[in-house]
């Protein structure tokens, strides 16, 4: 199987929980499935953080501001290039993703902080998340929530059908 991973959100200088999740997810997926091929869409400095592998195709996204180009990447460039490169599905590791795609789309939700603590987010960020996070989750074929709390939050706050939400907890690094 060949999947595309939308990592347009990932900026290593501003790494947070979603970035750590992505950095651990990609090598683990390649390790546990010897037939899996991944096309990773991210900024060049983000791609540099992933070890080379014959089953990992790194697709550099053009530099962008935080919102406008990211919207173009996720809504146009990533779906088109994924299809052209033979991907069978798109995984959006940072919540937002294509609002329309001919490929199956799975998105990962880490939290809905902007709904519970709007005072910590600017108007532009809240509008982006309302439109592109919630829109992507509503249109996704499946949503991965990192906890039962996050799943409940999605159904109660955003109205996502609980039947398409799958709880997959973040893994713990074992020493």
C-alpha positions in Angstrom: 0.0 0.0 0.0 1.1 3.6 -0.7 -0.1 6.4 1.5 0.4 10.1 1.4 1.0 11.9 4.7 0.0 15.6 4.9 2.6 17.2 7.2 2.1 20.7 5.9 1.6 21.8 9.6 5.0 20.7 10.7 7.5 23.4 11.5 10.5 21.9 13.4 11.4 25.2 15.0 7.9 25.3 16.6 7.7 21.6 17.4 4.9 20.6 19.7 3.0 17.4 20.4 1.7 16.9 16.9 5.3 17.2 15.5 6.7 14.7 18.0 3.8 12.4 17.0 4.6 12.7 13.3 8.4 12.2 13.9 7.7 8.9 15.7 4.8 7.7 13.5 6.5 7.7 10.1 9.5 5.4 11.0 7.3 3.2 13.1 4.8 2.7 10.2 7.7 1.8 7.9 9.1 -0.6 10.5 5.9 -2.5 11.2 4.7 -2.8 7.5 7.5 -3.9 5.2 5.3 -3.3 2.1 4.1 0.2 3.0 5.3 3.1 0.9 4.9 6.7 2.3 4.9 10.0 0.4 5.6 12.6 3.0 4.5 16.2 2.1 6.3 18.8 4.3 8.5 21.8 4.3 12.2 21.1 3.4 13.4 21.6 7.0 10.8 19.2 8.3 11.7 16.5 5.7 15.3 16.8 6.8 14.3 15.3 10.2 13.3 12.0 8.7 15.9 9.3 7.8 16.1 8.3 4.2 14.4 5.1 3.2 13.7 3.6 -0.2 10.0 3.4 0.9 9.8 7.0 2.0 9.4 9.6 -0.8 10.0 13.1 0.6 8.0 15.7 -1.3 9.1 19.3 -0.3 6.3 21.9 -0.1 7.1 25.4 -1.1 7.7 27.8 1.8 4.6 29.4 3.0 3.1 31.7 5.5 1.1 29.9 8.2 -2.3 30.1 6.6 -2.6 31.1 2.9 -0.1 28.7 1.3 -0.9 25.9 3.8 -4.5 26.1 2.6 -3.3 25.8 -1.0 -1.0 22.9 -0.1 -3.7 21.0 1.7 -6.7 21.7 -0.5 -5.0 21.5 -4.0 -1.4 20.5 -4.2 -1.3 17.5 -1.8 -4.5 15.8 -3.1 -3.4 16.2 -6.7 0.2 15.1 -6.2 -0.9 12.2 -4.0 -3.2 10.9 -6.7 -0.6 11.5 -9.4 2.1 9.6 -7.4 -0.2 6.6 -6.9 -1.2 7.1 -3.2 -4.2 5.0 -2.1 -5.1 7.3 0.8 -4.1 10.5 2.5 -3.4 10.7 6.3 -3.5 14.3 7.7 -1.3 14.1 10.8 -2.0 17.7 11.9 -5.9 17.7 11.8 -6.6 19.9 8.8 -6.6 18.4 5.4 -8.4 18.3 2.1 -12.1 19.3 2.2 -12.6 17.3 -1.0 -10.4 14.5 -2.3 -11.0 11.5 -4.6 -8.7 9.5 -2.3 -9.8 8.2 1.1 -8.8 10.7 3.8 -8.0 10.0 7.4 -7.3 12.9 9.8 -5.8 12.8 13.3 -7.2 15.1 16.0 -5.0 15.9 19.0 -7.3 18.5 20.7 -9.9 21.2 20.3 -8.2 23.8 22.5 -9.4 26.7 20.3 -13.0 25.9 21.3 -12.3 25.6 25.0 -9.7 28.4 25.4 -10.4 30.9 22.6 -8.7 33.6 24.5 -5.3 32.0 23.7 -5.9 32.0 19.9 -6.2 34.9 17.5 -9.2 35.4 15.3 -7.3 34.2 12.2 -6.2 30.9 13.9 -9.7 30.3 15.3 -11.3 30.9 11.9 -8.7 28.6 10.2 -9.4 25.8 12.7 -13.2 26.2 12.5 -13.1 26.0 8.7 -10.3 23.7 7.9 -10.0 21.5 11.0 -13.7 20.9 11.4 -14.4 20.8 7.7 -11.7 18.1 7.2 -12.9 16.0 10.1 -16.6 16.2 8.9 -15.6 15.1 5.4 -12.9 12.6 6.3 -13.6 8.9 5.8 -12.2 8.3 9.3 -10.9 10.4 12.2 -8.3 9.2 14.7 -8.7 10.8 18.1 -5.9 10.5 20.7 -8.2 9.7 23.6 -11.8 9.0 24.6 -12.0 12.6 25.9 -11.0 13.9 22.4 -13.5 11.6 20.8 -16.3 12.8 23.1 -15.2 16.4 22.4 -15.5 15.8 18.7 -19.0 14.4 18.9 -20.3 17.0 21.4 -18.6 20.1 20.1 -18.2 19.5 16.4 -21.0 17.0 15.7 -18.8 14.3 14.2 -20.4 10.9 14.0 -18.9 8.8 16.7 -18.9 5.8 14.3 -16.2 7.2 12.2 -13.9 8.2 15.1 -11.3 5.7 16.2 -9.4 6.2 19.4 -5.7 5.4 19.0 -3.6 6.6 22.0 -0.2 8.1 21.5 2.4 5.5 22.1 4.9 5.6 25.0 8.5 5.4 24.3 9.9 2.4 26.1 13.4 2.7 27.3 
